[in-house]
């Protein structure tokens, strides 16, 4: 039973981290006053892909290269999106 609780706890921790990354992106976009579409194209992602990530949680995590580019363009530390 203990192993199952650990896996469940890990899943919740990962979900919380993903929500934190999404929130960091939303806050940065609001501070910069730019639409998500502007940054999606700048980092090589389609606007609908990034919008689905933010609004629907799909995909669960962004690919590393897109995360890195977003950090550069949004002025976020890389740890904010991991």
N, C-alpha and C positions, 0 to 999 in steps of 0.2 A: 504494500500500500504506500509505503514511503516513497518509492520510486515514481509512482503515478503522481503523487502530490508535487514532486519536484518537477516533472515534465509539465504539469499544469501551471505551476508557478513560473517556470521559464516562459511558457507561452504568454502568460499575462505580462511578464516583464518585457517581452519583445513587443507586444501590442502597445504597451505604455510608451516604449521608446519610439515606436512608429508614430503614435499620436503626438509625442513631443516634437518630433521632426516636422510633422505637418503643421503644428502650431507655430513653430519657429519660422517656417516659410510664410505662413499667413501673416504673422506679425511684421516680418521684413517687407513683404509686399505692401502692407498697409502703411508702414513708415515711409516707404519710397514713393507711395502714391502711383504705383504702376500696376497695370493688369497682369495677371498670370500669363497671358498670351505673349506679352513682350519678352518675358524671361524664358518662356518655353522655347521660343525660336532661337534665342541667344545661346541656349545650352544644348541645342540639337534634339529637342523633343517636340512632338506635336503638341499644340495647345490642348487638344482634347485628352491626350495622354496625361499631361500634368494636372489638368482639371479633375480627371477621374481619380488620380492619386490623392488629391486634396479632398475632394468631396465624397468619394465612395470608398476610399481605402484600397483601391486596386491600381496597381499592384501593391502588395503589402509593403515592399521596400523599393526604393528607386535603385537602378544600377549605380555602381560606384562612380562611374565617370560622370553621370548626370548629377549625382549628389555633389561631386567635387566642383563641377562647373557652376552649379547653383550657389554654392558657398562663395565662390569668387564673385559672381555677379550680384549677389544679395549682400555681400559684406558680412557673412556669417563665418564663425569658426567651423572647421570641418566636423568637430565633435558634436555640433548642434544637430547634424543630420544623420548621425550614426545610430 
